[in-house]
Amino acid sequence: MERFLFLKLKNTSYYVLVLNIYVELGSRGYVQRVMILIKDRGMKKTLGYSWIEVDKRLHNFLIGY
């Protein structure tokens, strides 16, 4: 993972993937390091957006880091 992160890739998807792996492993220190890398490299994660219809009403959800 360390080598992967230091490739300085431009696509935030790779960083988010690594971030999620560290979250699942419970590695808070590494999660913080990845978040700092994303910020230091001036990258922004695209916000996630979804919706669901319940009883003919549309409910929207938006998430981001």
Residue pairs with C-beta under 8 A, 6 or more apart in sequence:
1 18
1 21
1 22
1 30
4 14
4 18
5 15
5 18
5 34
5 37
8 41
9 15
10 43
12 38
12 43
12 44
12 45
12 46
15 34
15 37
15 38
15 43
15 45
16 45
16 65
18 34
19 31
19 34
19 35
19 38
19 65
22 30
22 31
22 34
23 31
35 65
38 45
38 65
45 64
45 65
46 64
47 62
47 63
47 64
48 61
48 62
48 63
48 64
49 60
49 61
49 62
49 63
50 60
50 61
51 58
51 59
51 60
51 61
52 58
52 59
52 61
53 59
